[in-house]
Amino acid sequence: MIELFARPPAAARLRLAGEPVLESWNAAGHPDQLRLRTYVDTVAEQVRVNDWPPQGQYSVELVVGLADPVPLHHGGRDLDNYLYPLARRLGPHRIAAAFGRKVRQAGSTIAVGTALPAGEPGTPQLLVRTSVSSASSAWKRAIHDGCLAAAARPLPPGPVALRIHFSVSRLRNWSALWKPAIDALGPMLGIPDPARPFRPDDDRIVDLELHRLIDDGLGHDVVIRAWWHSAADQPA
């Protein structure tokens, strides 16, 4: 069991046959859903998920290759919306950490390896414990208010690197927390429409790390730690 943070997988990167597919909220029979299902099934076969030991813990890294003139840090293509359907198909209980990056390169890749411990990154900018349902606006509000206390103003325009650590019990599907947690980070990411505080500029995130710690003493509570910085000076 990884106590805090996991490294990116050391395994070889496998080139995806096509472009990664974003999460879809359309009806089950919609063409977008059928395309997504085909995509995640293909990736699952590529990483041989059926051969994974039942109790194995893994780290997953998806590198989304984008060519000019497709923008890296606006225009949609949220990294959590790429990672979430993969986690759902591979089994979120078997994923200790998920990494996503958007870079300038031809084609996209995925790597999966046994989760190995990594060093801690220091004091988080955000530390929040929530005790209400993650489906409620109060859950997002608690994270939003904590982020506002940590970030009086958004990061300068441009790409962002974000690391989030979730402490959860086995009662929780931790991958279902990714999107609502990121949606609550508007004070740091920027909020285009103040009337919609939970729709931030999250497509700015070009480097995303999501880590999990199992703590059954939390019950349904969730402890969230987050670190962020501008990624304009990061190599592609």
Residue, then its C-alpha position, 0 to 999 in steps of 0.5 A: m500500500i502506498e502511504l502517501f505519493a506514488r511515482p509515475p509508472a516506470a513501464a514503457r509508454l504504449r502508443l495509443a491507436g488513435e486520439p484519447v477520448l474525453e468523458s461523455w455525459n450523453a445517453a448510453g446509446h449516443p455515438d459519443q458513448l459508443r466511441l468512448r466505450t470502444y476506446v477504453d476497451t481498446v486501452a484496457e486490452q492494450v495494458r492487459v488489465n485482465d492479467w492484473p493481480p486482483q490486489g495489485q496497486y498501479s500508477v497510470e500515466l496518460v500523455v495527450g499529444l496535441a499538434d499545432p494549432v490545437p491549444l494546450h491550455h484552453g479550448g476544453r480537453d480537461l485532463d481529468n475528463y481524459l483520466y476518469p473514463l480510463a480509471r472507471r474501466l481499469g478499476p479505480h480501486r486498483i489505481a493508487a495514482a493517475f498522471g496526465r499531461k498535455v504536450r506537443q507531440a505526434g500521438s498519445t501514449i499510456a503507461v501502467g506500472t506497479a505503484l511505487p512510493a515517491g517523496e513528499p512535495g512539502t507543505p500543501q497550499l490547500l488542506v481541507r477535510t470534508s464531511v458532506s456528500s461530494a455530490s452536494s454544492a456544500w462539498k465543493r464550497a468547502i474546497h472553494d473556500g479553502c482555495l480562496a484562503a490560499a489563493a487571493r487571486p488566480l495564477p497568471p494566464g497560461p498553463v498550470a501544474l496541479r497535484i491533488h492528494f485524496s485521503v479516503s476510506r475504502l467506502r469511497n470511489w476516489s476517482a469520482l472525486w476528481k472532477p468536483a474537487i478540480d471544479a472547486l479550485g476556481p480561485m486559483l484557476g480563474i472563473p470566467d463567469p462569477a455566477r458559475p463559481f464551479r466552472p473554472d478555467d480547468d483546461r489550463i491544467v497541462d500537468l495533473e497528478l492525482h494520488r490516493l491514500i486509504d484511511d478507513g478511519l475517515g468513514h465518508d469524510v475526505v481529506i484533500r491536499a493540493w499543490w499548484h504552480s504555473a507551468a509556463d516554464q516546464p518542458a514539454 
